[in-house]
Structures are given as structure tokens and as C-alpha cells.
Amino acid sequence: MKGPGVVMVLAAKDLRLLSRDKVAFFFTFVFPLLFGVLFGAVFSGAAGGDGPKAIAVAIADLDQSEDARQVMELFLGDERLRALVAQNAQEAHDLVRTGDAEAYILIPQGFGSAARMPFGGTPMSLDIGSGPSGRATRGLLTGIATQKLYQHLQSTMLDPTRAGEMLRQARQTLGAIEDLPATRRIALLGLMNAAENAVATMPTADADQTPGGAGVGAGAGAGFEIVRIAQVDVSAGGVGDNPQVLTISAFAITFPQAVLWAVMGCAAGFGVSLVGERTGGTMTRLRVAPIGRWHIVLGKALACLLTTVAVSTVLLLVAWLVFGVRPVAPFMLVLAVLALALCFVGVMMLLAVVGKTEAAASGIGWACLLTLAMIGGGAIPLAFMPPWLREVGHVSPVKWGILAIEGGLWRGLSPTEMLLPIGLLLAIGATCFTIGAAVFARRESR
């Protein structure tokens, strides 16, 4: 057989081997397809297509006036927002702090009075708050909120009754100014008389005649501050703890993700090493000694646990000593690190039995971990994902691990609030460890 024929035969041989190796075939042809579909789902609305996904926003009406109710309805009817109605400021703050909402909008007390006299010097104001990682979200919400306030102002100005009331209030304010020059007072009174005559002949505007856009732009109130939006960072402190002072370092946002990637690396490394010991004969030599299978499993689990805790501690100490990240709930942070370590010890045990060779275990392990990281917010923020994918992310320990670390680092979650992420981490870890250890014991008994 000549050279080209030999090459063809060898190539056919490798292709047959690939087709017979189900794991290799899956990760060569099927997994890239799944990964592409997953990325497409994540970014399906990020640029073009369906547009941005709805932002989960907690909205609280603290004024309880008619104007506040109307503005509240404008927010509730906006398809760009997934509104969660909060009863008070603290509830809205807590919804953001615990991760149930991306941001909050507060309609403060006094909003109705300012709305009835928009040119009287007191602007219509709103408070918009988000976690320290959501400043882009706050910027987007500021634009939406400004649009809604001017939309409300426009509808108010087209209402003859409300417009007449504003003019009467303006006349009273003008009369209370004692040091106003007489010529300027006469001119202003003439303008008000003309405006009142125009209002008296204005047809009543219904909802269908009111434009739905921003309508009255910033120029409508030239020389006046008609609208004021206050942006707030949500942290462990209450809404009254001087929220305008932004004290949370950006590293408090990035280090929980860093901890998760380090923990996943430990789990993958120890899982592959357990496979290597089994295929390399180390396990057989260990079993010659008076050592049981469970001793081997528990020894590997303890080594993984200690390494995981150590690397997490080192990263958090670096964040503290070098970058000034101060945990707001140190005890909760310790519990989060322990729960995360125990969870990924179980994940390590399961990864150690999914492949029969080191190469297969490494490929399958990192493929699974990357998928968990992607759907759990370890690679792409959950806010950028479509709603259905955010729901799928509930199964990922990465999501709950990040929430638990953030809970002790800057969210300041209470013990009750930490029960969910820590409990789920422990449950996932126990389930994975039980399945992995059982499969491992059955294989070693053969």
C-alpha cells in the first residue's frame, strides 16, 4: 500500500475510534452546539432582536397621593420593567439587597405637592437604588424615570382644572414676594392673566390625546429644576444610613466570582486526580494495605475541602488587606465559605466518576463547570439573561455560592436570609457526594 493509502487508512481508523468513543464524540460534535445555543440564548436580546429584557424593579409609593398613584401606574405599565410593588422603602431596599430585584424606585413623601406646583422651586423627585454592580442599570432607569415624570407633567398641563390650580398657586406665590419690582410684578400678572384665559378655553384632554413619549423635554422647564433623580447604592446599611456615600469597592463585586472560579478549579483538579489514581494503579496499591474504600474517598474529600477553604480564605484576605474590602457580616461570610467548600467537595466526587480516563474526566468536568458558571452568573451577569434562563440558573451551585459570599461580604444578609443559599449549597453537595461515592464504591468492588 502506497503512502496516500496508508494515510487514508489511518485517518479512517481514528474516525472509527472517535465514533465508538461516545464521550469524545459528544464533546466533539454535540457539546459545541449546545454551547452555541446557550450563548445565543444569553445574548438573544442584548443587541437587536427582541431588545433588552425587562428589569426587575421594586417600586414603593411613599407619598400615597393621586399624582404618585398616576406615576406608579406609568411604571407598572412599562414593558421594559418587571415591577415588584413594595409597601415601604425598607422592603424595596431589601428586595434589591437580597437579589430579588435589580433596582428600586421610591416615590418620596411630598411628591404630590411638588407635582401640583412644578415651577414653584421644589422639583418632582425620585430615588433610584441598585446594588454596587448595577450602576449601568441605574443609568437606564434614570432615563426611564425622567421620561415618566415629564409624561405625567405633560398630562397635568393638558388638564384645565390642574393647569388653573397651578396658575392660582403661582399667583399666590407672586403676591407673597414683597421686594419684587412693580414693573416686573405687573408684567408677570399680565402673563398669568393671559395664561388663565387660555386655560379657560382649553378643551378637556382625555387619555387618548396625551402623547405617550417624553413630550415635555428638559427645555420645557428652562431655568427651573422640574425633575430630580437621586441615585443610591444599596448595601448592608438601611435606606437612611447616608445612602449617597458610596463606600463599596468594585473589588467586593469581583472577588466572589474569583472565589467561585478558584473553588471550581479545586474541584476539577481533585476529581481528575482521583481518576488518575484509579487508572494508574495507585488505588490498587492502597487497597493492598488495610485501607477501606471509604477511607480513600473521605481522605480525598478532606484534602479537597481543606484546599478549597484555604484558597477561598487567601483570596478574601487579599481583597481585605490589599483592596480594602471589609466584610459587613464576617460570621456569615465564614459560613458561606464552608458551605461552598462542602458543596464543591460533593461536585468533585461526582466529576471523578463521570469519566473512565483522566482526559475524559477533565473534559467532562470542565464542560459541566463552565456550563454551571455560565447559567449561574459566574461568567455573565444574571441581569443580561432572558427570564427562562435565569430560572434555569437556580440549579447551579455557582449562583447560590456567589449570593452566599456576597451576603457576608457586602449584602449583609441576616441568618434567616442566608438559610436559602447555604441550605441549597449543602443539599447540592450532599446529593453529588452520595451519588459519586456510591458509583465509585461499586466500580472498585468489581
Secondary structure, DSSP 8 states (H G I E B T S, - for coil): --HHHHHHHHHHHHHHHHHH-HHHHIIIIIHHHHHHHHHHHHTTTTSSTT-S--EEEEEEESS--HHHHHHHHHHHT-TTEEEEEESSHHHHHHHHHTTS-SEEEEE-TTHHHHHHSTTSS--EEEEEEE-TT-HHHHHHHHHHHHHHHHHHHHHHHT-HHHHHHHHHHHHHHHHH-TTS-HHHHHHHHHHHHHHHHHHHT-----GGGS-SS--S-GGGGTTS--EEEEEEE--SS-TTS-TTS----THHHHHHHHHHHHHHHHHHHHHHHHHHHHHTTHHHHHHHSS--HHHHHHHHHHHHHHHHHHHHHHHHHHHHHTT----S-HHHHHHHHHHHHHHHHHHHHHHTTT-SSHHHHHHHHHHHHHHHHHHTTSSS-GGGS-HHHHHHGGG-HHHHHHHHHHIIIII---HHHHHHHHHHHHHHHHHHHHHHHHHHHHHHT-
